[in-house]
C-alpha cells in the first residue's frame, strides 16, 4: 500500500498532544520507550476505517504495550475518497486496512529492526459477523508477509484503539425531550 517514502511523510499523533510527529520522530520516541529494561513488550500495528461524509477515514495505529505496565501508541489519519470503496464492498476495504498495516510492519521490520504483530479488525471464522467469512484470507495475507496475526477480540490495536479514533465525535446542542 505505502512505500517507504510515503511512510516517512506521514504525520503521527500521540493522544492528548496537538503536535504531529514525523515518522522518524515517532520512532525515536518508540525506541526510547523500548530501552527500559526488565519488561516484555508487545508491539502491534492495526488499521480501522469509517465512512465520514464523502470519504473513508483510515486510522493506522502503532501500539507499544509494556506488558504489566500499560503502553503508548501513535496514530495516523488519512481520508480516502468514498468512490474508491463502494459501500457494498466492505471486503475490499478490509484488505486495504490489512495492506496499510502490513506496509507499516514491513517498514518497522526492515528500517527500524522491530518486528510487530499485525492486528486486524475482523472476527474469527465461524462467527456471525460479516468479516468472519474472509478472516482466513486476511490471516493468510498477513502471515505470508511474515507477521504474527491477531483477530478480534485480541486485535486491540485495530478493533479498540484505531476504532476509537475513527468514530466521529458528536458535537452540538442536546435536544430536550418535549412533554
Secondary structure, DSSP 8 states (H G I E B T S, - for coil): ---HHHHHH-EEEETT---EEEHHHHHHHHHHHHT-TT--EEEEEEEEEEEETTEEEEEEEEEEEETTS-EEEEEEEEEEEGGGS-TT-HHHHHHHHHHHHHHHHHHIIIII----EEEES---TTSSSGGGGGHHHHHHHHHHTT--EE-TTT-HIIIIIIHHHHS----S-------
